[in-house]
Amino acid sequence: MDADFPHDPRTLAVALRTALADTPVVCLLGPRQCGKTTLAKTVESDRAYVTLDEESYLNTATQDPDGFVDRLPKRVILDEVQRAPGLLTAIKAPKIHLVDSGLAATLADLSAPDWLSRLDRMGHLLKSFVVQKIHAQAAWTDPDLRLWHYRDKDQVEVDLVMTRGEKVWGVEVKASRSLDRNDGKGLDRLAAQCGADFQGRCVLYDGRDVLPIPGSPHLAVPLRMLWDL
């Protein structure tokens, strides 16, 4: 669109700016030709623009999603991303946690006895509780600490990634009382990605003691120690 061509102000622009203020990846959805690209360029005119309508970009994004993302500018508008589905998991998008764990339990129809009988459901709730707890502690002890969730194209995840500047720490959360080396595979992937910036890792679990996890460099740390922070 020509820069001098007038366009109507969009009410969605305010919501888009609000989302971009605290979210690293924002997805703008809508029917074709409704003005998504124009809106994105108007709200963030200083961002680089890459469209997968260009075959060279599409081929790279399809064949090497991780490499494509790594070579993108830090601030970028990525258009027609649906043409390379594998790219969506290579982008480290945020995970949503309901920070009031009591409300989350009520909405999920869970109560204290479900800790034993419905552990698969309680595990997701536990992860949100841990994020809530650490977020609250960081807010007044270390305001420069930022919290993230990591997931790559292979669906390897880390429940909580903490960063301060270039330094990175990883935390996994498990509802079980026993662990094996596979419980830390997400931390292994994160450590490999971060290199020298990776500072430490642990797996929070429902056990009693701080223990090394057999066959891995990770420590198993009791969940109860969250209250010692």
C-alpha positions, 0 to 999 in steps of 0.5 A: 500500500502506498505510504501516502494512501490514507487508511481507517484507524483500526480498533485492533491496533490498541490490543495488538500494541498491548500484546506486543509490549509483553509477549515475544510472539503475537499471532494476528489472524483473520480472513484473506485480504482483510488488512492484516499485513497493513495493520502489522506494518502500521503498528510496528513500522520499524520491523523487518518484513518477511513473507513466505509468499517468496519461494526462497524464504518458503523453501528455507522455512520448510527445509530448515525451520530452526535455521530459518528462525535463528537467522531472522531479525530480532524484531520481524513481521512474518507473513503467510506463516501458515505455508510452513507448518513446521515453522510454528513449533520452531518459534518459541511461543508463550504458554498461558498459565492461570496464576490463581491456582485455586480458581484453575482447580475449581474451573477444572473440577479438581480438589485435594483428593484428586492429587492421588486419583487424577494425577495426570490432571493435577500435573498441569495445575502443579506446573502453573502453581510453580510458575505462579510461585516463582513469578511472585518471588521474582517480582520483589527479589529480582525484578530483572528476572524474566520467565519463559516457556520453551518448546521446539519443533520436536515438541521438546519442552521446558516448563520454566525458563528464567533469564537475566540478560544473557544468562539462562536457567531451566526448571522442569516440574514433575508430579511424580516421586521418582525420576529418570534421565528422560525427565530432563531431556528438555533441559538437555536441549535447552542447555545445548541451545544456550551454550555458555549462557546456560547457568543451571537446571533442576527438576522439581518433584514430589519427593523428600530429598535433593538427589542427583538424577541417575544418568543425567547432570540434573538435580531432583529438588523437592517441591516443598523447597519452593517455600524456602525461596 
